[in-house]
Amino acid sequence: MKFLIPLTGIALLFSVPTAWANAFLDHTEPAVGSTADSPVTEIKIWFTQNLEPALSQMQLLDRHNRPVTQNQATVDSSDPSLLTLSVPALRPGKYKVYWKVMSVDTHMTVGNFFFSVRKSR
């Protein structure tokens, strides 16, 4: 009986892993590290969990770490795991996407990735 209580505690600890999960990057458009051959006018990031819209943000920086746009990122109303940012048609060059999101379970995660644009219209 003495061993039953600790084992029950361990079982409970591992039975609810999603309660402690964070919203991690799942995939992006443009893809992480990719080179786009057509104009990019929107950045999309999908996460592994739904996001808290008021506390989730994204910023696009050029190769000199200057913001490309002052537009605010939005969480998609039909897919709350998707964060989007509208940007002007990007010129050739390397870009950095910085994101900071809060999942609906109140865990904050941050990250960044790069992509390049080869040509534009």
C-alpha positions as CSV (number, residue, x, y, z in Angstrom):
1,M,0.0,0.0,0.0
2,K,2.9,2.4,0.7
3,F,4.0,2.1,-2.9
4,L,0.6,2.6,-4.4
5,I,0.4,6.3,-3.5
6,P,3.7,7.3,-5.3
7,L,2.8,5.1,-8.3
8,T,-0.6,6.8,-8.5
9,G,1.0,10.2,-8.4
10,I,3.4,9.2,-11.2
11,A,0.5,7.8,-13.3
12,L,-1.4,11.1,-12.9
13,L,1.7,13.1,-13.8
14,F,1.9,11.3,-17.2
15,S,-1.8,11.0,-17.9
16,V,-2.3,14.7,-18.6
17,P,0.6,15.8,-20.8
18,T,-1.5,18.3,-22.9
19,A,-2.2,20.4,-19.8
20,W,1.4,21.5,-19.7
21,A,2.1,21.7,-23.4
22,N,3.2,24.8,-25.3
23,A,2.4,26.0,-28.7
24,F,5.4,24.9,-30.8
25,L,6.0,25.8,-34.4
26,D,4.5,23.1,-36.7
27,H,5.1,24.5,-40.2
28,T,5.3,27.8,-42.1
29,E,4.6,29.5,-45.4
30,P,7.1,30.3,-46.8
31,A,8.8,27.2,-45.4
32,V,11.6,27.6,-42.8
33,G,14.9,28.1,-44.7
34,S,13.3,28.2,-48.1
35,T,13.8,30.4,-51.1
36,A,10.7,31.8,-52.6
37,D,10.6,32.3,-56.4
38,S,7.3,34.2,-56.4
39,P,6.2,37.2,-54.5
40,V,5.5,36.7,-50.8
41,T,2.7,38.9,-49.5
42,E,1.7,36.9,-46.4
43,I,3.6,34.9,-43.7
44,K,1.8,32.0,-42.1
45,I,2.8,30.0,-39.1
46,W,0.9,27.0,-37.8
47,F,1.4,25.9,-34.3
48,T,0.8,22.7,-32.4
49,Q,-1.9,24.3,-30.2
50,N,-4.5,27.0,-30.5
51,L,-3.3,30.5,-29.8
52,E,-4.5,33.3,-27.6
53,P,-5.1,36.1,-30.2
54,A,-4.5,39.1,-27.9
55,L,-1.1,37.8,-26.8
56,S,0.3,36.3,-30.0
57,Q,2.5,38.3,-32.4
58,M,4.8,38.1,-35.4
59,Q,7.3,40.5,-36.9
60,L,9.1,40.4,-40.3
61,L,12.6,41.9,-40.4
62,D,14.8,42.6,-43.4
63,R,18.5,41.7,-43.6
64,H,19.4,44.8,-41.6
65,N,16.9,43.8,-38.8
66,R,14.5,46.6,-39.8
67,P,10.8,45.9,-39.6
68,V,9.3,45.3,-43.1
69,T,5.8,46.3,-42.1
70,Q,3.8,47.8,-39.2
71,N,0.9,45.4,-39.8
72,Q,-0.2,43.3,-36.8
73,A,-0.3,39.5,-37.1
74,T,-3.7,37.9,-36.6
75,V,-4.9,34.5,-35.4
76,D,-7.1,32.9,-38.0
77,S,-10.7,32.7,-36.8
78,S,-11.3,29.4,-38.6
79,D,-8.0,27.9,-37.5
80,P,-6.9,29.2,-34.1
81,S,-3.5,27.5,-34.5
82,L,-2.6,29.7,-37.5
83,L,-0.9,33.1,-37.1
84,T,-0.7,35.3,-40.3
85,L,1.0,38.5,-41.2
86,S,0.2,40.5,-44.4
87,V,3.3,42.1,-45.9
88,P,4.1,44.2,-48.9
89,A,5.4,42.2,-51.9
90,L,8.9,41.4,-50.7
91,R,12.0,42.3,-52.7
92,P,14.8,39.8,-53.3
93,G,16.8,39.2,-50.1
94,K,16.9,37.3,-46.8
95,Y,14.2,37.8,-44.2
96,K,13.8,36.9,-40.5
97,V,10.4,36.1,-39.0
98,Y,10.2,36.6,-35.2
99,W,7.2,35.2,-33.3
100,K,6.0,35.2,-29.8
101,V,2.8,33.4,-29.0
102,M,0.7,32.3,-26.0
103,S,-1.3,29.1,-26.3
104,V,-4.8,29.0,-24.9
105,D,-3.3,27.0,-21.9
106,T,-1.3,30.2,-21.1
107,H,2.2,29.0,-22.0
108,M,4.3,31.5,-23.9
109,T,6.8,30.4,-26.6
110,V,9.1,32.5,-28.8
111,G,11.2,31.7,-31.9
112,N,12.4,32.8,-35.3
113,F,13.3,31.5,-38.7
114,F,14.7,32.7,-41.9
115,F,13.6,32.5,-45.5
116,S,14.8,34.2,-48.7
117,V,13.1,35.7,-51.8
118,R,14.9,35.1,-55.1
119,K,12.9,37.4,-57.3
120,S,9.8,39.5,-57.2
121,R,7.4,41.0,-59.8
